[in-house]
Amino acid sequence: MAHLITALIVIPIVGALLTSIAPRGYARAIALGFTALSALLAFALWRNFDSSSAGLQMVERQSWIPAIGAEYLVGIDGLSLLLVLLTSIIFPFALLAQRTGRGFCALMLIMQAALYGTFTAQNFVLWFLFYEASLIPSFLLIKIWGGENRDRAATKFFLYTFLGSIAMLLSFLGIYFVRGTFDFAALAGLGKTGLLSGNLRWLAFAGIFLGLAVKVPLFPFHTWLPDAYENAPVGTTMVLTGVLSKMGVYGFVRLLLPLFPNEIRTLAPWLLGLAVCSIVFASLAAWAQSDLKRMMAYLSINHLGYCMLGLFAVTATAVRPAIEIQAALSGVFIQIFNHGITAAALFYFVGLLEERRGARGINDFGGLIQRTPLLCGWMSVAMFSSLGLPGLNGFIGEFLIFKGSFALAAAFTAVAVLGLLITAIVFMRAMQALFSGPLTESCSTFADLLPSEKLVVVPVTLLMFAIGIAPQFLFHIFNTTVIQMTGLFA
């Protein structure tokens, strides 16, 4: 299976080139064809992945820029494979969400290639190039095809993420000048004994932390997200919340925790406080929203806060039972996947409502269950999944995160549980306003789910049930990676 990862990255780029020169009416079909081909390669990676083996697999290594220690080095472990599979699911889903032209489809494919590269690169220079490459199409998609305030939202998105990236780049340059390598595995081997010394280690830590905290986003670096999600076109919003936000969490797992475990342990109470603020404050902000898309944006921050709670909890105490660390890390990994699926589905449903009504305010709807029972039923499943109802995928990750975090950081986790309660209130309020009561006149001509929409909604919803009932097939992917990472903290 040599060069399979490289093919995975290259195929969307080829698709973007062909899409950009294709006749206008064929662009979307070509883009879908290339995303389907990428998905087949991703599942081939899964089939040939040895889940019983720790460490990187299917490694491709070539000399690139020897003078600065840059290599073309790609490979996958359990977490990388999980995110590659998530990317392969979300992009076809997003392209089917709206009718688009050549430019939109080409930019989406370029973003897909950059994400594949980000989740498989194992050298910082290569990883950083892919990481930054995903920002350019994101900015253009919001700027060109976004909503009324797209200029402000796109500029804010670009400035926040670009400045965070510059801070991260400067930190890694400092590490390179001291250690002479950009290789993730080599740097992680030095992390436990101290990657850097003196004030330099704190400066490097701060720069990498800032870049990743903006990308997640973690409170208080989150203010770009509601504007970007609100104004981005539906398909782009699905990718932003489903995959791009996972780049930040992935960076914390791949970079910050292995390279700076001692620094994170020192700051653990403060970092846990930021995670709890992301969970509680974002859910309260969602409660205050009347715009459905903005409400879902704040709930996305809330759910990613659970991931950060689990990651920071594993370093919070001097005595850390391995079983609890494994529970927390397993919860974080599967929550990354589950949140991507569920959040993308929720934004898709909001897009369907906006397409039918021409508006997306909670008060613009009412009594929809009488007119569109299928749409309301399937959307309710996605809401319950996000809420963490047992039997659906959202429950698995949240339960494991709270199980591990309670044993490691009980006080912070107890406060974070308030986020679950507030999230339940937010969704119950939305369901009552949208589905219940008398049918409003503006909704009296709504069409229920169309056959093409069912082809999108039904498979994704069935996946939510499959993960919620029998999640072992996902755990099987990353169990050895979790056990390997536990050695950093236990």
N, C-alpha and C positions, 0 to 999 in steps of 0.2 A: 504493500500500500504506500510505496514511496511517492512523495510529492502530492499526496491527497489533500493536505492542508493548503498547499500553495494553489492547487486547482480550485479549492473552495473559495479562496480570496479572489482569484483571477476571473472566474466565471461571471460574477455580477458586474465586473468592470467591462468585460466583453459585451455583456447584455446592455450596459449603459450606452456603449458606443453604437451598437446596432439600433437601440431604441431611439437615439437622437437623430438618426438619419432615416428611420423607417417612415412610411406613409403615416399621416396623422391618425388614421383610424385603426392602425395595427399596433401602435406603441404599447398600449396597455397589455394586449395579448402577448407580445414579445417579452415584456417585463415579467409577466406572470410565468411564462415559460422558463425564463432563466432563474427566477426564484424557486420554481419547482425543481429545476435541475440542481440548484444549490442545496435544496432540502434533501434530495436523494443522496448527494455526496455526504451531507451531515449525518444522515442515517447510516451510510456506509461506514463512517467513522465510528459511530456507536456500535455497529455490528462487529467491527474489528478491534474494539477497545477491550483490553483485559482488565475487568473491574477488580480482580483479585491482586493486581500489581500496583504498588505505590509508585509515585513519581511520574515523570513525564513519559509519554508514549508518542510514537509516530513522529519522532524528532527529525527536523530538517535543519541542517547547519551548513552555512556557506560563509566564507570570508567576504566581507563587504567593504568596510572602511577600516582597515587595520590600524591606521594611524591614531584613531580615537577609540579603538576597542569596540567598534560597532560591527555586529554580525547579523546576517539573516538567520535568525534562530527562532523557529516556531515548534510548538509541540502542545500536547493537551494532557491534562489530568482530569479528574472527575468534575471539578468546578468549571474548567474551561469547556469541557464537552457539554455540560448542562446548559451553559450560556450559548454555545453554538446551536444547540437544539432549539432553545428559546427563540433565538434570532430567526431560525429557519421556519418557525411556526408563525411568528408575528408579522413578518414582511408580506407573505401572500395575503394574510388576513387584512393588512392595512391597504394593500393595493386594490383589494376587492371592495373596500369600504366606500370608494368614491370614483367617479369617472374622471379621468385625468388625461393630460396631454403628454407629449414627448418629454418636455423639460422636467416635469414633475417626476415621471417614471425614471428618467435617467438619473436624477439626483437621488432618488430613493435607492437605486441599485448601487450607486457609489457609496452611499451611507452604509448599506448592507456589507459591502466589501470591507469598508473601514472597521466595522464592528467585528467581523470575523477575524481581521488582523489583530484588533485590540485584545480579543479573548484568547488568542493563540501565541502572540509574540512573547518571547522570553528574554529579550534584550531591551534595555530601556530606550535606546535610540529608536529602534524599530517600533516598539510599543508606543512611544510618544508621537511618532509620525502618524501611525494609524489613529491614535486617540485624537489628535488635532484634525486629521482628515475628516472625521465624523462631524466636526463642528461646522465646517463650511457648507455642506449641503443642508444641514439643519437650519442654519441662518438664512440661506436663500429660500428654502421652502416656506419659512415663516414670513420672510420679507416680501416675497412675490405673491404667494397664494394665501396669505393670512387674512385675518379679519380687519375690522375697522381700525384698530390701534396696532396694526402689524409693525409699523416702523419702530415705534417705541419698544414693543415687545422683542423684536429681533435684535435691536441695538442693545437692549438690556441683557438679553441672553448672551450675546457675543462678548460683551465687555466683562461680565461676571466670569464666564468660563475661560476666556482668553487670559485675563489677569491671574486667575487661579492656575492656569497652565504655565504661565511664565514663572510664578513662584515655585512650582514643582520642578520645572526645568533647571532653575538656578540651584535648587537643592541637590539635584542629581549631579550637576556639574561639580558642586563642592564635594560630593561623595566620590566622584570619579578621580578628582585631583588627589584625594587622600588614598583611595583604595585601588585605583587603576583599572577598574572594571565596571561594565554596565550590566553584567550578567545577573539575572535575578537569583538564580540558585547560589552563585558564589557569594553574593551580598547577604542572602538569608543565612548562610552558614556563619557569617560574621556577626549577625544581629544579636544573638543571645549573649555573647561576650562583650558586646559594645562595638557598634559599627564605627562610631566617631567618638572623639573625646572633647571635653570642655564645652564651651558655648556653641561650638560648631554643630554638635549633635542636636542641640535644641533649635538652632536656626534651620538645619536641614529638616528636622521633624516638622517644624512649623510650616515650612514651604510646601512639603508634600501633603500635610494635613489640610492646609487651606485649599489646595487644588482639588483634592478629593471631596472635601466637605461641601464645596460649591457644587460639585457635580452630582452628589447624592440626591437632593441637597439636605444638609444638616442645619438645624436651627443654629445661629441666626443668618445663615448664608443662603436662605431659601427664597428670598423675595422675588427673584427673577422668574421662578417657576409658574406661579399662577397666571402671570401675564402671558408667558410663552404658551402655556397649554390652552389658555382661553382664546388666543388669537391664531394659533396654528390651525391649518386645515385638519379635518378629522383623521385622515390617514397618518399625517405627520405626528399628531398628538398621540396616536396609538403607539407609534414607534418610540417617541420621546419617553412616554411613561413605561412602555413594555420592555424596552431594551436599553436605551441610552442612559436612563437613570441607574441601571445596573452597573454601568461602567465605574461609577463612584464606589459602590459597595465592593465590586470586584477589586478595585484598586486598594481598598482598605485591607482586603484579605490577602492579596498577592504582594503588596508593597509594604504598607505601614506596619501591620502586625508582625510579619517576619523580620523586618529590618529594625524596628524600634520597639520591641516588647517591653524593655525596661522603662522607656519613657512613657509608654501608654499605661503601664502599671502605676507609675508615679502620678499621672494625671487622671487615673481612672474615675475618681469621684466627680471631677469636673466634666469629663467626657460623658459619663452616665447621665449627668444633669442635662447636658445638651440633648442627648437622645430622648430623655423623658419630656423635655420641652417640645421636641419635634412631634412626639406622640400626642401630648395633651393639648398644646396650643394649636396645632394644626387641625385637630378634630373640633376644637371650639371655633376656629375660623371657618371650617366647613359648615358648621351649624348656622353661622351668621350669613351664609351666602344665599342669594336668590337665583343666581345663574348656575344652571346645572353643571356646566363645564368647569366653572371655577370651583364649585363644590367638590367635584371629583378630583381636581388638581390638589386641593388641600388634603383630601383623604389619601392621595398618593404619597404625600409627604409623611402623613401619619403612619402608613404601613411600612414605608422604608425606615421610619424611626424604630420599628420593632427589630429590623435587621441590625441597626446600629446598637440597640440595647443588648442584643445577644452577643455581638462582637466585643463590646467594651466590658461586658460582664465577665468574660472568661479571663480577664486580667485584673479583676477588681480586688481579689483577696489573696493573702499569702498562701493559704491552703486551698487548693483547687482540685476536687475529686475529678478524675479523668472521665467518669461516666457523665457527670454534669456538663463538663466542657463539650463532650461529644454530643450531648443532647442539644445544647445551645447552638453549636456550629451546624449540626444537621438541620435544626430549625431555620437558621439563617439561610442555608443553601437552598432548601426547598421553598422557603418564603420568597426568595429571589425569583424562582421560576413561577410560583403560583401567583405572585403579585403581577408579574408581567402578563400572564394569561388573563387574569380577572380584570385588571385595570384597563387593558386594551379592549376587552369586551364591553365594559361599562361606557367607555368613550364612544365605541361603535354604536351602542344603543342611544346615547345622547345625540349622536349625529343623525340617526334615523328620525328621532323626534324633531330635531331642528329642520331636517329636510321636509318633513310633512307639514310642520307648523310655520316655519320661517322665523321661529324664535325659540329660545331655550330657557326661559325663566320658569321657575317652579310654578308661579301663579298664572302662566300662560296655558296651563293644561288643567284637566279635571275630568274624572269619570272615564278614563281611557279603557278601563277593563270592559266596559260595555261595547266599545267599538273595536278594540284591538286586543282580544284576549290572548292571542299567541305572543304578540310583542310584549305585553305586560308580564305574561308568565315566564318567558325566557329571560327577560330583564330582571325579574324578581330573583331568579336563580343566581344571576351574576351578583346582585346585591347581597344576597345571603352568603354567597361565597366570600365576598369582600368582608362581610361581617364576621366570618369565622364560624358558620354553622356546622356542627358535626355532620359528616357525610359528604361534605364538599371540600375542595382542595384547600381553601383558606384556613380551615381548622388545624390541619396537620402542622404547618409551619409555626403558627402562633402558639399552639399548645407546647411544642418542643422548646421554643424560645423561652416561654414563661417557665416551663419546668426547669430548664437549666439555669435561667437567670435568677429565679427565686432562691436557689441553693447558693448562688454566688454573690448576689447583690439584692437581698430581700427588700430593703427599704425602697430602693429606686424602682424595683419591679412592681411593688405594691402600688406606688403612685401611678406607674405606667398603665396599670389595669384600668384606671379611669378612662383611658383612651378608648377601650373596648365599649364601655358604657355609653360614652358620648357618640361614638360611631354608630351604635345601635339606634340612638335617638335620631341622628341625622338621617339614616336610611328609612326608619319608620316614618319620619316626617315627610320625606320625599315620596315614599310609596303612597302615603295617605293623600298627599296633594295631587300626585299624578294620576293614580289609578282609581281612587275612591270618589264618592260624592256624585252629584249630578253631572251628566255629560255636558261640557261647555259647547256653545254653539260653534266656536272656531275649530273644534275637534270632531265635529259631527260627520265630516266627510273623510276622515282618516282611513287609509287602507291598512289592513293588517299586514303581517309579514309576507313579502312576496317570495316566490320560489327561489330567486337568486339570493335573497337575504337569508332564507332558511339554510341554504347550502353553506353559509358562513357561520350562522349562529349555532346550528345543531351540533356540528363536530366539536366546536370549542366548548360548548356546554357539556357535552358527553365526556370530554377530557377532564373537566372539573369534577364530575362524578367519579370518573375512573381513578383519579389521584386521591380523592377523598375517601374512597372505599378500599382501594388496594394500592397504596403508594409505594410498595416495595420495589417496583421496577425503576423508580427514580432514585430511591435510596441506594439501590444496587450500583448506580453509576458513581456515587461520590463517597461511599462508606470508607474506602481505603484512604482517600484524600483527607477525610475528617480525622481518621486515626493518626495519620502522619502529622497533621497540623496540631493535634492534641499534644504531641511531644514537645512543641514549643512552649507550652504553658503549664503542663501538669508537673 
